[in-house]
């Protein structure tokens, strides 16, 4: 859990929501656009998070529209 989670957004913009380590904690929302990179490290690495909705509009890098997210996590053997 020491390594960060790295997320790269391609295509349509979205509304991203992140909270705390329990579902009862308050959440914050912000927009992610095509080409944005998001890094979750430290306590944020274990926070509940996800895409609340995909926003209407152009979808760069995605012919025909849509959204693609690449998520990178380091996994090690026990």
Buried (B, 14 or more C-beta within 10 A) or exposed (E): EEEBBBBBBBBBBBEBBBBBEEEEEEBEEEEBBBEBEBEBEEEBBEBBBEEEEBBEEEBEEBEEEEBEBEEEEEEEEE
